[in-house]
Amino acid sequence: MPAQFSPTQLSPAQAGPFSGLRVVHAANYQFAKDGLVFFNPDQKLHQGLVQNGCYVYPFSINDRARMLSPTGSKTFGKGRANKALIKTCVNVHPDILMLGHAQYIRKETLEEIRNRVPGIRIGLWYFDAMWVPKNIEHLHDRNKFLDAIFATSGGELLRSVSTPDCPAAFIPNPVDPAIERLRTFENPDPKYDVVFFGCDKRAPERKQFLQDLIRALPDARLGIFGSLGNPYAFGHKKELILASTRMALNLNRRNDVELYSSDRIAQLTGNGIVTLTPAGSGLESLYSSEEVVYFDSVDDLARKVDHLKNHDDEALEIAKAGWKKTHEAYSVASVAAFILGVTIRHESYRLAEWSDHVYWGSPQANSKLAG
């Protein structure tokens, strides 16, 4: 059997340090939704890995579990899905198994994959909230079988899932120019002044904030989708709404978690929309106040929206600056390159603007290149 491929075998003439790597990407591609959420991070990171020269084999965990269940239930099919992932890794023999969330993938599965594919590296990315303990139990439970964990949160919550052998690294929400392809700042007459996409179910503070905002902006053209009893918008329907708004609200369930934002921020800035986001989570280190609009309260937000409504030239400058920053600094190619670099311990990961947010199990080991 041929020796495991190593990126160190690449010649300088080849496209990049990760060209020729073989990756099994086990995530939730949501094939059953027929493209309704084509903008999800699973699809974006798949594209980013390909753009770095990797061959990427998609393994859609939930879809596979449903397919293998006699009842079509992902819960009853998850055991078979774990066995299928083992078979997939044996057959493809990847250099990297990259997991996306992957709560259904058992640690015993990862251990068997390591035994049957010698030399494999295993990484895991996680885009959901890290402040709910039960949500990240699987990260603590599996980190001894992983080579790296990546999350869209930073600080102590991220450090808590790291070990000396499994760094935990912050990643920004990425954009893809073929997904976030709008230049909404070029629309001279948008339908909405401000829109919001998000659910207020089990989120009373978000619901109250939106109600207060409506009262504070009686003359604004607001579009609320997914909250206050309004239906959500997905797929191309959502894209059409994004194409016809000047500003949009990036309102997370919590705004005090270091560096955290949902992928909403990438969808908004990446499509050339003035992005309105709460101050306090440290996003200022990723976007300046010339690139997104920060606010401290409903009243502060209302004042800034009123000002930008009456000064469209300023709004356009902010939208353009945020769009440029997102596509230049936080592209899927850049984020995927960082993920690959940390996972296989390739020095190139240090080129990322956010590379100082890598934890190696203790403050003393932070930013140390292991192995």
C-alpha positions as CSV (number, residue, x, y, z in Angstrom):
1,M,0.0,0.0,0.0
2,P,1.4,3.5,-0.9
3,A,2.6,5.6,2.0
4,Q,0.2,8.2,3.4
5,F,0.4,11.4,1.4
6,S,2.2,14.2,3.1
7,P,2.0,17.9,2.1
8,T,5.7,18.1,2.6
9,Q,6.0,16.0,-0.6
10,L,4.6,18.8,-2.7
11,S,6.9,20.7,-5.0
12,P,7.0,24.5,-4.9
13,A,5.6,24.6,-8.4
14,Q,2.3,23.1,-7.3
15,A,-0.7,25.3,-6.6
16,G,-0.3,25.5,-2.8
17,P,0.7,23.8,0.4
18,F,-2.6,21.7,0.5
19,S,-2.9,20.7,-3.2
20,G,-3.3,17.0,-3.4
21,L,-4.7,16.5,0.0
22,R,-7.7,14.1,0.2
23,V,-10.4,15.1,2.7
24,V,-13.6,13.4,3.9
25,H,-15.9,16.2,5.0
26,A,-18.5,14.7,7.4
27,A,-21.0,17.5,8.1
28,N,-24.7,18.2,7.6
29,Y,-25.0,19.1,3.9
30,Q,-28.9,19.0,4.2
31,F,-29.4,17.4,0.9
32,A,-33.0,16.6,2.0
33,K,-33.8,20.4,1.9
34,D,-33.2,20.6,-1.9
35,G,-30.9,23.6,-1.8
36,L,-33.1,25.7,0.6
37,V,-30.1,26.4,2.8
38,F,-27.4,26.5,0.1
39,F,-25.6,29.2,2.0
40,N,-24.9,27.0,5.1
41,P,-21.3,26.7,6.5
42,D,-21.1,23.1,5.5
43,Q,-21.4,23.9,1.8
44,K,-19.1,27.0,2.1
45,L,-16.3,25.1,3.8
46,H,-16.6,22.3,1.3
47,Q,-16.0,24.9,-1.4
48,G,-13.1,26.4,0.6
49,L,-11.4,23.1,0.9
50,V,-11.7,22.5,-2.8
51,Q,-10.4,26.0,-3.5
52,N,-7.2,25.0,-1.5
53,G,-6.6,22.2,-3.9
54,C,-8.1,19.3,-1.9
55,Y,-10.2,16.5,-3.2
56,V,-13.3,16.6,-0.9
57,Y,-15.6,13.7,-0.4
58,P,-18.9,14.8,1.1
59,F,-20.5,12.7,3.9
60,S,-23.8,14.2,5.0
61,I,-24.2,12.8,8.5
62,N,-27.9,13.4,9.1
63,D,-28.9,12.5,5.5
64,R,-26.9,9.3,5.7
65,A,-28.6,8.4,9.1
66,R,-32.0,8.9,7.6
67,M,-31.2,6.8,4.5
68,L,-29.9,4.0,6.7
69,S,-32.9,4.0,9.1
70,P,-35.8,1.7,8.4
71,T,-38.1,4.5,9.6
72,G,-36.3,7.4,7.9
73,S,-35.4,8.7,11.4
74,K,-31.9,10.2,11.8
75,T,-32.0,9.2,15.5
76,F,-32.6,5.5,14.7
77,G,-30.1,5.6,11.8
78,K,-27.1,7.2,13.6
79,G,-25.5,3.9,14.5
80,R,-25.5,2.8,10.9
81,A,-24.2,6.2,9.9
82,N,-21.2,5.8,12.2
83,K,-20.4,2.4,10.5
84,A,-20.9,4.0,7.1
85,L,-18.4,6.8,8.0
86,I,-15.8,4.2,9.0
87,K,-16.3,2.4,5.7
88,T,-16.1,5.7,3.8
89,C,-12.8,6.6,5.4
90,V,-11.4,3.1,4.8
91,N,-12.4,3.3,1.1
92,V,-11.3,6.9,0.4
93,H,-8.3,6.7,2.8
94,P,-8.2,10.5,3.3
95,D,-5.4,12.5,4.7
96,I,-7.9,14.4,6.8
97,L,-11.3,13.7,8.2
98,M,-13.0,17.0,8.8
99,L,-16.1,16.9,11.0
100,G,-18.8,19.6,11.0
101,H,-20.6,19.7,14.4
102,A,-20.9,15.9,14.2
103,Q,-22.7,15.3,17.5
104,Y,-23.9,11.9,16.1
105,I,-20.3,10.7,15.4
106,R,-19.1,8.6,18.4
107,K,-15.7,8.7,19.9
108,E,-15.4,5.0,19.3
109,T,-15.9,5.6,15.6
110,L,-13.1,8.2,15.6
111,E,-10.8,5.7,17.4
112,E,-11.6,3.0,14.9
113,I,-11.0,5.3,11.9
114,R,-7.6,6.2,13.4
115,N,-6.7,2.5,13.7
116,R,-7.8,1.7,10.2
117,V,-6.4,4.8,8.4
118,P,-2.9,5.2,10.0
119,G,-1.6,8.8,9.9
120,I,-5.0,10.4,9.4
121,R,-5.6,13.8,10.9
122,I,-9.1,14.6,12.3
123,G,-10.5,18.1,12.8
124,L,-13.9,19.4,13.8
125,W,-15.5,22.8,13.2
126,Y,-18.4,24.1,15.3
127,F,-20.5,27.2,14.5
128,D,-23.2,27.0,17.2
129,A,-23.3,28.7,20.6
130,M,-20.7,27.4,23.1
131,W,-22.3,28.8,26.2
132,V,-24.8,26.0,26.6
133,P,-22.9,23.2,28.4
134,K,-24.8,20.4,26.8
135,N,-24.1,21.7,23.4
136,I,-20.4,21.2,23.7
137,E,-20.3,18.0,25.7
138,H,-19.4,16.2,22.5
139,L,-16.3,18.4,22.1
140,H,-15.0,17.6,25.6
141,D,-15.8,14.0,25.0
142,R,-14.0,13.7,21.7
143,N,-11.1,16.1,21.9
144,K,-8.6,13.3,22.7
145,F,-9.4,11.8,19.4
146,L,-9.1,15.1,17.5
147,D,-6.1,17.0,16.1
148,A,-7.9,20.4,16.2
149,I,-11.2,22.1,17.0
150,F,-12.5,25.2,15.3
151,A,-15.3,27.5,16.5
152,T,-16.8,30.9,15.8
153,S,-16.4,31.8,19.5
154,G,-13.2,32.8,21.3
155,G,-12.0,33.3,24.8
156,E,-12.3,31.0,27.7
157,L,-15.2,29.0,26.2
158,L,-13.0,28.1,23.3
159,R,-9.9,27.4,25.5
160,S,-12.0,25.0,27.7
161,V,-12.2,22.4,24.9
162,S,-8.5,22.5,24.0
163,T,-5.8,20.1,25.1
164,P,-2.0,20.2,24.5
165,D,-2.5,17.8,21.6
166,C,-5.8,19.3,20.3
167,P,-5.7,23.0,19.8
168,A,-8.9,25.0,19.8
169,A,-8.9,27.8,17.3
170,F,-11.3,30.7,16.5
171,I,-12.4,31.1,12.9
172,P,-14.5,33.9,11.5
173,N,-17.7,33.2,9.6
174,P,-16.6,32.8,6.0
175,V,-18.0,34.1,2.7
176,D,-17.9,32.6,-0.7
177,P,-18.0,35.0,-3.7
178,A,-20.4,32.6,-5.5
179,I,-22.8,32.5,-2.5
180,E,-22.5,36.0,-1.1
181,R,-22.5,37.4,-4.6
182,L,-24.7,40.5,-4.2
183,R,-23.5,44.1,-4.3
184,T,-26.5,45.5,-2.6
185,F,-24.9,48.9,-2.2
186,E,-25.4,49.3,-5.9
187,N,-29.2,49.2,-5.4
188,P,-30.3,52.9,-5.5
189,D,-33.8,52.3,-4.3
190,P,-34.0,49.3,-1.8
191,K,-37.5,48.3,-0.6
192,Y,-36.4,48.1,3.1
193,D,-34.4,50.3,5.4
194,V,-33.6,47.5,7.8
195,V,-34.3,43.7,7.8
196,F,-33.7,41.0,10.3
197,F,-33.6,37.2,9.8
198,G,-33.8,35.1,12.9
199,C,-36.1,33.1,15.2
200,D,-37.4,34.5,18.5
201,K,-38.6,31.1,19.8
202,R,-37.2,30.6,23.3
203,A,-35.5,34.0,22.9
204,P,-37.6,36.5,24.9
205,E,-34.9,39.1,24.9
206,R,-34.6,39.1,21.1
207,K,-38.4,39.3,20.8
208,Q,-38.5,42.3,23.2
209,F,-35.6,44.0,21.4
210,L,-37.4,43.8,18.0
211,Q,-40.7,45.0,19.5
212,D,-38.8,48.0,21.1
213,L,-37.0,48.7,17.8
214,I,-40.3,48.8,15.9
215,R,-41.6,51.4,18.4
216,A,-38.4,53.4,18.2
217,L,-38.5,53.5,14.3
218,P,-42.1,54.2,13.4
219,D,-41.2,55.7,10.0
220,A,-38.6,53.1,9.0
221,R,-39.4,50.4,6.4
222,L,-38.6,47.3,8.5
223,G,-38.6,43.7,7.4
224,I,-38.7,41.0,10.2
225,F,-38.4,37.4,9.0
226,G,-38.7,34.5,11.4
227,S,-39.7,36.5,14.5
228,L,-42.8,38.2,15.9
229,G,-45.0,35.7,14.1
230,N,-43.6,36.4,10.7
231,P,-42.5,33.5,8.4
232,Y,-38.8,32.9,7.8
233,A,-37.3,33.3,4.4
234,F,-34.8,30.8,2.9
235,G,-33.0,30.1,-0.4
236,H,-33.4,32.5,-3.3
237,K,-36.4,34.2,-1.6
238,K,-34.1,35.3,1.2
239,E,-31.5,36.4,-1.4
240,L,-34.1,38.6,-3.1
241,I,-34.9,40.3,0.2
242,L,-31.2,40.9,0.9
243,A,-30.8,42.4,-2.5
244,S,-33.4,45.1,-1.6
245,T,-32.4,46.4,1.8
246,R,-29.9,49.0,2.8
247,M,-29.3,47.8,6.4
248,A,-29.7,44.6,8.3
249,L,-29.5,43.6,11.9
250,N,-27.0,41.1,13.2
251,L,-28.7,40.3,16.5
252,N,-27.3,37.2,18.3
253,R,-28.9,35.4,21.2
254,R,-26.0,36.6,23.3
255,N,-23.7,39.6,22.7
256,D,-21.2,39.1,25.5
257,V,-19.3,36.0,24.2
258,E,-15.9,36.9,22.9
259,L,-15.7,37.1,19.1
260,Y,-19.0,35.3,18.7
261,S,-21.5,35.9,15.9
262,S,-23.8,33.7,13.9
263,D,-23.0,33.3,10.3
264,R,-25.5,36.1,9.7
265,I,-22.7,38.6,9.8
266,A,-21.0,36.9,6.8
267,Q,-24.3,36.8,4.8
268,L,-24.9,40.5,5.5
269,T,-21.5,42.1,5.0
270,G,-20.7,39.6,2.2
271,N,-23.7,40.8,0.2
272,G,-22.9,44.5,0.6
273,I,-25.4,45.5,3.3
274,V,-24.8,47.9,6.1
275,T,-24.5,45.5,9.1
276,L,-25.9,46.7,12.4
277,T,-24.3,44.6,15.3
278,P,-24.2,45.0,19.1
279,A,-21.0,46.2,20.6
280,G,-19.3,44.2,23.4
281,S,-18.2,40.9,22.0
282,G,-14.9,42.0,20.6
283,L,-16.0,41.9,16.9
284,E,-14.3,45.3,16.7
285,S,-11.0,43.4,16.3
286,L,-12.5,41.8,13.1
287,Y,-14.4,44.8,11.7
288,S,-13.8,48.5,12.3
289,S,-16.6,51.0,12.9
290,E,-16.1,52.1,9.3
291,E,-17.0,48.6,8.1
292,V,-20.0,47.7,10.3
293,V,-22.2,49.8,12.6
294,Y,-22.0,49.0,16.4
295,F,-24.7,49.9,18.8
296,D,-25.2,49.8,22.6
297,S,-29.0,49.8,23.0
298,V,-32.2,50.0,21.1
299,D,-32.2,53.8,21.3
300,D,-28.6,54.0,20.1
301,L,-29.5,51.7,17.2
302,A,-32.6,53.8,16.3
303,R,-30.5,57.0,16.2
304,K,-27.9,55.5,13.9
305,V,-30.5,54.0,11.6
306,D,-32.3,57.4,11.4
307,H,-29.0,59.1,10.6
308,L,-28.0,56.6,7.9
309,K,-31.5,56.8,6.4
310,N,-30.9,60.5,5.9
311,H,-27.3,60.1,4.8
312,D,-27.3,57.4,2.2
313,D,-23.9,58.3,1.0
314,E,-22.5,57.4,4.4
315,A,-24.5,54.1,4.5
316,L,-23.1,53.2,1.1
317,E,-19.5,53.8,2.2
318,I,-19.9,51.6,5.3
319,A,-21.6,48.8,3.2
320,K,-18.8,48.9,0.6
321,A,-16.1,48.8,3.3
322,G,-17.7,45.9,5.1
323,W,-18.2,44.0,1.9
324,K,-14.5,44.5,0.9
325,K,-13.2,43.5,4.3
326,T,-15.2,40.3,4.4
327,H,-14.3,39.1,1.0
328,E,-10.6,40.0,1.3
329,A,-10.0,38.7,4.9
330,Y,-12.7,36.1,5.6
331,S,-13.1,34.2,2.4
332,V,-13.9,30.5,2.5
333,A,-10.5,29.9,0.9
334,S,-8.7,31.8,3.7
335,V,-10.7,30.2,6.5
336,A,-10.3,26.7,5.0
337,A,-6.6,27.2,4.6
338,F,-6.3,28.2,8.2
339,I,-8.3,25.1,9.2
340,L,-6.1,22.8,7.1
341,G,-2.9,24.5,8.4
342,V,-3.8,24.0,12.1
343,T,-5.0,20.5,11.6
344,I,-1.8,19.2,9.9
345,R,0.5,21.7,11.8
346,H,1.5,23.6,8.7
347,E,3.1,27.0,9.5
348,S,0.9,28.8,6.9
349,Y,-1.9,29.1,9.4
350,R,0.0,31.9,11.1
351,L,-0.8,34.1,8.0
352,A,-4.4,34.4,9.0
353,E,-5.4,37.7,10.6
354,W,-7.0,35.9,13.5
355,S,-4.2,33.4,14.2
356,D,-3.5,34.7,17.7
357,H,-6.8,33.1,18.8
358,V,-5.4,29.5,19.0
359,Y,-5.4,27.7,22.3
360,W,-3.2,24.7,23.2
361,G,-4.7,23.6,26.5
362,S,-3.2,26.2,28.8
363,P,-2.4,30.0,28.7
364,Q,1.3,29.1,28.7
365,A,1.0,27.0,25.6
366,N,-1.2,29.5,23.6
367,S,0.0,30.1,20.1
368,K,2.7,27.5,20.4
369,L,3.1,25.4,17.2
370,A,2.9,21.8,18.3
371,G,4.5,18.9,16.7
